[in-house]
């Protein structure tokens, strides 16, 4: 049932590229001739050679890759201020993994990103989806390569065939990385507060203390601790490095105000720092 309740933002908002002169009746300097308009708002100013890629083109072509590969999937879509967008395709197929606990299900995931304000590169990569925290884990290095061809009046996307890419990901990364998940699960956390403080000292994700004068855990630190303790109770386990990493991952994706790209880079850094303790 958890796959039936995924976030479903509207990502096919109205969008177009128009000349600034037609909008303002004024001349614009070279390199800033056109405006990108998303849902009635100007979100970017670009050159006349810029190739605008509408979500309708990109995400629908990405989905067609999965259809052609015959994969069963569920979609999660996120829209940030009509400027940047993602579609996560969670593969609900025979390829799944549990981290030494039947309740802790891991599924392959493909994430595709696009933006109208230039904040995100139009891209795709493999990752993981975890049932318990309903978050994406972006510790995979497997990118999905495609080509974007710009002509004066058109932008064309050449997408690869997914079959071989997906099989290669399963062979080379999915089972290799999930072995690391298992190893993290073997290492118990004796003092959860000290664990959270140590990871924040290493990553500088946010401050552990409330302030210089108040050494109590900050609100974000308390959220990590609450998630860590809740998941341990939910899975009927003692706190461990795997649950600790996912507690940070949850706060990173749901609380901190970061771009999609920043979330993914910080996710990898978090994973590496927690895994280093194993």
C-alpha positions as CSV (number, residue, x, y, z in Angstrom):
1,X,0.0,0.0,0.0
2,X,2.9,2.4,0.7
3,X,3.6,2.6,-3.1
4,X,0.0,3.8,-3.6
5,X,0.6,6.9,-1.5
6,X,3.6,8.4,-3.1
7,X,3.8,12.2,-3.5
8,X,2.1,13.3,-6.8
9,X,2.8,16.9,-7.5
10,X,1.7,18.4,-10.8
11,X,4.8,18.6,-12.9
12,X,3.2,19.3,-16.3
13,X,2.6,23.0,-15.6
14,X,2.2,25.4,-18.5
15,X,5.6,26.6,-19.8
16,X,7.0,28.4,-22.8
17,X,10.0,30.4,-24.0
18,X,9.2,33.9,-25.2
19,X,11.4,36.8,-26.4
20,X,11.9,39.5,-23.7
21,X,11.2,42.1,-26.3
22,X,7.7,40.7,-26.9
23,X,7.0,40.8,-23.2
24,X,8.6,44.2,-22.3
25,X,8.6,46.1,-25.7
26,X,12.3,46.8,-24.9
27,X,15.5,45.7,-26.3
28,X,17.6,43.2,-24.3
29,X,21.3,42.8,-24.2
30,X,23.0,40.0,-26.1
31,X,22.7,36.6,-24.3
32,X,19.5,37.6,-22.5
33,X,17.0,37.6,-25.3
34,X,14.4,35.0,-24.1
35,X,12.4,34.4,-20.9
36,X,11.4,31.0,-19.6
37,X,7.8,31.2,-18.3
38,X,6.5,28.5,-16.0
39,X,2.9,28.5,-14.7
40,X,2.6,32.2,-15.5
41,X,5.9,33.3,-13.9
42,X,9.2,34.3,-15.4
43,X,11.7,31.9,-13.8
44,X,14.7,32.3,-16.1
45,X,16.2,34.6,-18.7
46,X,18.3,32.9,-21.4
47,X,20.1,33.4,-24.7
48,X,18.3,32.9,-28.0
49,X,20.4,29.8,-28.6
50,X,19.1,28.1,-25.4
51,X,17.2,24.9,-25.9
52,X,14.2,24.8,-23.6
53,X,13.2,21.2,-22.6
54,X,9.6,21.0,-21.4
55,X,8.7,18.4,-18.7
56,X,6.1,17.0,-21.1
57,X,8.9,16.0,-23.5
58,X,11.5,14.9,-21.0
59,X,9.5,12.9,-18.4
60,X,7.2,11.3,-20.9
61,X,10.2,10.1,-22.9
62,X,11.8,8.8,-19.7
63,X,8.7,6.9,-18.8
64,X,8.6,5.4,-22.3
65,X,12.0,3.8,-21.6
66,X,10.5,1.9,-18.7
67,X,7.4,0.9,-20.7
68,X,9.6,-0.4,-23.6
69,X,11.7,-2.4,-21.0
70,X,8.6,-4.1,-19.7
71,X,9.3,-3.0,-16.1
72,X,6.6,-2.6,-13.4
73,X,6.9,0.7,-11.6
74,X,5.3,3.4,-9.5
75,X,5.8,7.1,-9.9
76,X,6.6,9.8,-7.4
77,X,6.6,13.4,-8.8
78,X,7.9,16.5,-7.0
79,X,7.5,20.2,-8.1
80,X,9.6,22.9,-6.3
81,X,8.0,26.3,-6.9
82,X,7.3,25.6,-10.6
83,X,11.1,25.8,-11.2
84,X,12.7,22.4,-10.6
85,X,11.1,19.0,-10.9
86,X,11.8,15.3,-10.4
87,X,10.1,12.0,-11.3
88,X,11.1,8.9,-9.4
89,X,10.3,5.6,-11.0
90,X,10.3,3.0,-8.3
91,X,10.7,-0.5,-9.8
92,X,8.2,-2.8,-8.2
93,X,9.5,-5.9,-9.9
94,X,11.3,-9.1,-9.0
95,X,14.5,-7.1,-8.2
96,X,14.1,-6.2,-4.6
97,X,16.1,-6.7,-1.4
98,X,15.5,-6.7,2.3
99,X,18.2,-5.6,4.8
100,X,18.1,-8.6,7.1
101,X,14.5,-7.7,8.1
102,X,11.4,-8.6,6.0
103,X,9.9,-5.2,6.9
104,X,12.9,-3.3,5.5
105,X,12.4,-3.5,1.8
106,X,14.7,-1.8,-0.8
107,X,13.7,-1.3,-4.4
108,X,15.6,-0.1,-7.4
109,X,14.7,3.5,-8.4
110,X,15.4,5.7,-11.3
111,X,15.3,9.5,-10.8
112,X,15.0,12.0,-13.6
113,X,15.5,15.8,-13.0
114,X,14.6,18.9,-15.0
115,X,14.5,22.6,-14.2
116,X,13.2,25.7,-15.9
117,X,15.4,28.1,-13.8
118,X,18.7,26.4,-14.6
119,X,19.2,25.2,-11.0
120,X,19.3,21.5,-12.0
121,X,20.9,19.8,-14.9
122,X,18.5,17.7,-17.1
123,X,19.7,14.3,-16.0
124,X,18.8,10.8,-14.8
125,X,20.4,8.3,-12.4
126,X,19.8,5.1,-10.6
127,X,19.2,4.9,-6.9
128,X,17.2,3.1,-4.2
129,X,13.8,3.4,-2.6
130,X,13.3,2.3,1.0
131,X,9.8,1.4,2.2
132,X,10.2,2.3,5.8
133,X,11.2,5.9,5.5
134,X,9.7,6.4,1.9
135,X,12.8,8.2,0.9
136,X,15.2,7.9,-2.1
137,X,18.7,6.8,-1.4
138,X,21.1,8.3,-3.9
139,X,24.3,6.4,-3.2
140,X,24.5,4.8,-6.6
141,X,27.0,6.2,-9.1
142,X,25.1,4.9,-12.2
143,X,24.1,7.8,-14.5
144,X,21.7,7.4,-17.4
145,X,23.3,9.0,-20.5
146,X,21.2,10.6,-23.2
147,X,21.8,13.3,-25.7
148,X,20.1,16.6,-26.1
149,X,20.3,18.0,-29.6
150,X,19.4,21.7,-30.1
151,X,18.5,23.2,-33.4
152,X,17.2,26.7,-34.1
153,X,13.6,25.8,-33.7
154,X,13.6,22.5,-31.9
155,X,15.1,20.5,-29.0
156,X,15.3,16.8,-29.5
157,X,16.0,14.2,-26.9
158,X,17.7,10.9,-27.8
159,X,17.1,8.4,-25.0
160,X,18.8,5.0,-24.6
161,X,17.2,1.6,-24.3
162,X,16.8,0.9,-20.6
163,X,16.9,-3.0,-20.7
164,X,20.7,-3.3,-20.7
165,X,21.2,-0.3,-18.4
166,X,18.9,-1.7,-15.8
167,X,20.5,-5.2,-15.9
168,X,23.9,-3.6,-15.6
169,X,22.9,-1.6,-12.6
170,X,21.5,-4.7,-10.9
171,X,24.7,-6.7,-11.6
172,X,27.3,-3.9,-10.8
173,X,25.7,-1.8,-8.1
174,X,22.4,-2.9,-6.7
175,X,23.6,-6.0,-4.9
176,X,27.1,-4.6,-4.2
177,X,25.8,-1.5,-2.4
178,X,23.1,-3.4,-0.5
179,X,25.8,-5.6,1.0
180,X,27.1,-2.4,2.5
181,X,23.6,-1.8,3.9
182,X,23.8,-5.2,5.6
183,X,27.2,-4.4,7.1
184,X,25.9,-1.1,8.5
185,X,23.0,-3.0,10.1
186,X,25.5,-5.2,12.0
187,X,27.0,-2.2,13.9
188,X,24.8,-1.2,16.9
189,X,24.7,2.4,18.2
190,X,25.3,2.4,21.9
191,X,24.8,6.2,22.4
192,X,22.4,7.7,19.8
193,X,23.2,11.3,20.9
194,X,26.9,10.8,20.5
195,X,26.3,9.1,17.1
196,X,24.3,12.1,15.8
197,X,26.9,14.6,17.2
198,X,29.8,12.7,15.6
199,X,28.1,12.5,12.1
200,X,27.3,16.3,12.3
201,X,30.9,17.1,13.3
202,X,32.0,15.2,10.2
203,X,29.5,16.4,7.7
204,X,28.6,19.9,9.0
205,X,25.1,19.3,7.7
206,X,23.7,21.4,10.5
207,X,24.6,22.2,14.2
208,X,24.1,19.6,16.8
209,X,23.6,22.1,19.6
210,X,20.8,24.6,20.0
211,X,23.4,27.5,20.2
212,X,26.8,28.3,21.5
213,X,25.3,28.9,24.9
214,X,22.9,25.9,24.9
215,X,24.4,22.5,24.4
216,X,21.1,20.7,24.2
217,X,20.3,19.0,20.8
218,X,18.9,21.4,18.2
219,X,15.4,20.9,16.7
220,X,16.9,19.1,13.6
221,X,19.1,17.0,15.8
222,X,16.1,16.0,17.9
223,X,14.2,15.0,14.7
224,X,17.1,12.7,13.7
225,X,17.0,11.1,17.1
226,X,13.2,10.7,17.1
227,X,13.3,9.0,13.6
228,X,16.2,6.8,14.6
229,X,14.4,5.6,17.8
230,X,11.0,5.3,16.0
231,X,12.5,3.1,13.2
232,X,14.3,0.9,15.7
233,X,11.0,0.4,17.5
234,X,9.1,-0.2,14.2
235,X,11.6,-2.8,13.0
236,X,11.9,-4.3,16.5
237,X,15.7,-3.8,16.5
238,X,18.4,-2.0,18.4
239,X,19.6,1.3,16.9
240,X,22.3,0.6,14.3
241,X,24.3,2.5,11.7
242,X,21.8,1.6,8.9
243,X,18.9,3.1,10.8
244,X,21.0,6.0,11.8
245,X,22.0,6.8,8.2
246,X,18.3,6.7,7.1
247,X,17.3,9.0,10.0
248,X,19.7,11.6,8.6
249,X,18.5,10.9,5.1
250,X,14.9,11.6,6.1
251,X,15.7,14.9,7.7
252,X,17.9,15.9,4.7
253,X,15.1,15.2,2.2
254,X,12.1,16.4,4.2
255,X,13.3,19.2,6.5
256,X,16.4,20.9,5.1
257,X,15.8,23.5,2.3
258,X,18.1,22.1,-0.3
259,X,17.9,21.7,-4.1
260,X,17.6,18.2,-5.5
261,X,21.2,18.2,-6.6
262,X,22.4,19.3,-3.1
263,X,20.3,16.6,-1.5
264,X,21.9,13.9,-3.7
265,X,25.4,15.1,-3.0
266,X,24.9,15.4,0.8
267,X,23.2,12.0,0.8
268,X,26.3,10.4,-0.7
269,X,28.5,12.3,1.9
270,X,26.3,11.1,4.8
271,X,26.4,7.5,3.6
272,X,30.2,7.5,3.3
273,X,30.7,9.1,6.8
274,X,28.3,6.6,8.5
275,X,29.7,3.7,6.6
276,X,33.2,4.7,7.7
277,X,32.1,3.9,11.2
278,X,31.3,0.2,10.3
